[in-house]
Amino acid sequence: MESAQEFSVSELFSVEGKTILVTGGTSGLGLQMATGFLQNGARVVIASRKQANCDAALESLSALGEVHALAADVTSAAGRSSLVDFTTEKFGQLDVLVNNAGTNYAAQIEDYSDEAFEKVINTNVSAVFSLTRDLTPLLSKAATAESTARVINIGSMDGIHVPVVQRIPTFAYSASKASLHHLTKTLAIHLASKHIVVNAVAPGFFASKMTDYVFDHYLEDIEADCPLKRVGQPAEIVGIVVYLASRAGAYTNGTVIPVDGGCSISKGHRDWLD
């Protein structure tokens, strides 16, 4: 039986020295997660499509620890290849991949184009699969039976229920996140033999560029729709990904963890639908 000392919070939830890649890591949830990992001693690569965003994020994060940034489009083979090479150069192996890069699109069904639908699916599902596949050798270098590598996919509560608060349908987004949740389970089965653990987090409403519009227009409805009557706070997303990246999360595999205040299991108060 393990000693009581090995059950200390500092041991169970440590990410000290881990090498972590966060896609979409220059803003919103990605930036918050990168901040949390750095504050707890991890070494981090962040990726985003725009160089200016990478530069700004580096400026704010560099005082916290070792952090590198690369402008790379994970929806393209060339962008993924450059990110794999960059991460290999900086770390030589990878302990944790956080697939956070994503996009959304909202329109009524008659105005929802094929191009918009395909872009959302490609970014939120196809690119996640491709990047995870491409980084599997680097994750395997860090992985052992006693200390597994981790993949953390950022899904959404909208992949668990049908979103209505924002009024305008997001057909591809909710479909893509449901697909990502199932992809997470499939990857968990197939990568377990390589000592790579795969899970997903399904956030509810957190402040980010993606939620700016709905917060400006529907914040009261969003809060009323949540059993806890509020939106999420940065510590609440950082906490769950630190858990999944740490020793405490080593036996959690193939799960989708909602972090949404209960929105995905409650219809809440929806006068606007009456």
C-alpha angles and dihedrals in degrees: 000000000000118000121254089247090066090057094061116125091238090059100038096049101033119133092171111149095003118140111230134182118201117188115206084024101148100077145014118003092351093058091045091052092047089050092051094049092049093048087056097051104266125138111235142198116194124195133195135158096246125066092209090058091049091051093050093048092048090053092055097041105039095086091059099062144289108343133159130187134203130187102227135149106224091197090070127069090227092052092049092047092053091049092050091049092046093050091046091051094049101040111009089218139027128231100181134022116194110195099202105139110113146144140208139205131190130194141130113275095255090055098041105110128208089238093056092047093049093048092055094046092046094051099039101039116008095047091048091054093045096048092046090051092047093049096044093097091053092047090048090057090062097039128099133159089254095044112028125197116239139222116195116190118197106222126161143242083244087071088060100044136016109267117229108153094089090055095217114087120249097197099167096040097056091041091049094051092048087051091048091052091054092043087055091058093047092050090048090059096046099041097044091087088059090053092250116137118206127198139155133222118210107203124196122207114334127161111269141125088272092059099039094098098047092044090053093050108025110021094124090052091046091053092045090051092055120081088221091048095228145075125256125278126222094249089058094060093039091051095056096047092047088053092050092047095047137075088264090066098045095107096042104098135162095007133138110213117197115216097182110111089255097301094132093057100041133061089208121185112331110166090156090069094054 
